[in-house]
């Protein structure tokens, strides 16, 4: 399954989750909006090619949408899989980012945009990465989600030699 196919399938399933279907959006603090905007500005400024000014291209609604989506993914991890992100996981992810980045200049820009505050960096940059990774792992291993597809696939392969 390609990365795109996985993403589409994962979102089709996750979007039907009650947490994502709820219309009530959590209240978002100004510091979360400010930090996500700073990170998005760095990402935007490091893109190649001609582009409109940041303020024209990245709206506050899109920033708030990203924050809400990240919060909902984290809520699914908590409610469906009983997984809470720990400070140790965030610290380990920050260390992994520091040691394996292929864009050290951009990493420094991200940290600088967040006031060189390790906690803000961990919450704004590292946490979404950890949440996505854990959600993908649990999704792939979730027998309840894949039961129908796996049994259908097994029936389709009856009589076919293993490769």
N, C-alpha and C positions, 0 to 999 in steps of 0.2 A: 504494500500500500504506500503510495507516495505521500510526502509530507502534506501536500495540498488536500489529498483525499482524506488523510487522517484528520486534518483541521476541520474540514467540512463535516465529517462524521461526528467528531467530538462536539462541535458546536450544535449540530442538530440534536444531539442527545442532551447536552448541557442546557440548551435553550428551553428544553421542555421541563427542566428541573423547577420545582415550585419556587425556589429562591430567586431564580432568574425571571420567573413569570410574575412575581409580585411587582406591583406598580409603585409601591412605596420606596422611594429612594432615601438612603440614609443622609443625614445632614453632613455636609462636607466642610471641614474647617478651612479657613483661609490659608493656613500654612501648607496644607496639602495641595491646594490649588497653586499656590505660589511655587512650591517645590516642583510639582509636576510640570508647570509652565517653564521653569528654568531648565529642566532636563529636556523637554521637548524643543526648546530654543537651541540648545547645544546640538541635539540631533539634527535639527533643521539646518542650522548654519554649517554643518559638516557634510551636507548632501552636495553632490556634484551637479552642476548644471544651472541654468537660469531658473530663477524662481521669484515669485511675488514676495513682498515683505512678509515676515513672520506673522504679524498681526492680521494680515489679510488671509493667510493660508490656514493658520491654526486658531480656531475660535475657542472661547472659554467653554462653550458647550461641548466641544470635542475633548477638551481637557477633563471636564467634569465627567463625561462619558467614560473616559479611560479609567478614571479613579473609581467610578461606580462598578465598572466591569471587573477591575482588580479586586474590589471588595466582595463582589458576588462570587468570584472564583474562590477566594479564600473562605467564604462562607460555605461553599459546597464542600471544600476539603474538610471543614470542621463538622458540618452536619451529616454528610454522607459517609465520610471515611474516618471521622473522629481524629483528625490531624490538626494540630495547632502549630503554627510556625513559632519556633523558639529563637531566643537571642543567639544561641549557639549555632543554629542553622544559618542565621543571617551573618554572623561573624565568619563562619566557614565560607559562605558564598562571597563575601567581600574579599577574603583572602584569595579565593580562587580567581576572582576577577582581577585582583592586583597582580597575581603571579602569571596569569595566562593571557592577558589582554594583547591583542594585536594592534591596538590603537592607543598607545600610552598618552599621546597628546590629547586625544579626545577624553580619555579617562580623567586626566588632570583638569580639563575644562569642566567636566561634569562635577567633579569634587569642588572645584572653585565656585561653580554656579550655586552650589549648596552650602557655601560658606565654609568649606573644608570641615564640615560637621559629619563625623562618622555615623551618627545615629540617623541623620537626615538622608545620607547616602544609602545606608542599609534599608531604610523604609521605602525610599523612592526608587532606587535602582535595583538593589539586590532582592528585595522581598518579592516583587512581581516575577522575577526569574525563578526563585525557589518555588513559589506557588504554581507557576506553569509547569515546572519540571515534575513536581509531586502529583499534580492533577493528571498530567499525561501518563505517568507511571501507573497510577491507580486506575485510570480509565482503561488502559491496555489490559490490566490484570482483573478487571471487574467482570466476573463470570455472569452476574445478573444482567448486565448491559449487553453482553455479547452472546448470551446463550442461544438466542434465535439464529443469529448469523452463523455461529459455529456449527450448530446442528444442521443447518441448511447446507453449509459448505461440506460438512462430513458426508451428508447424503449425496451430494453432487459428485463426490470423489470415490464413492463406493465402486469397487472393481478396477479403479485406476491404480497402476503400480506406483509405489513410493519412489521418489527420485532422490 
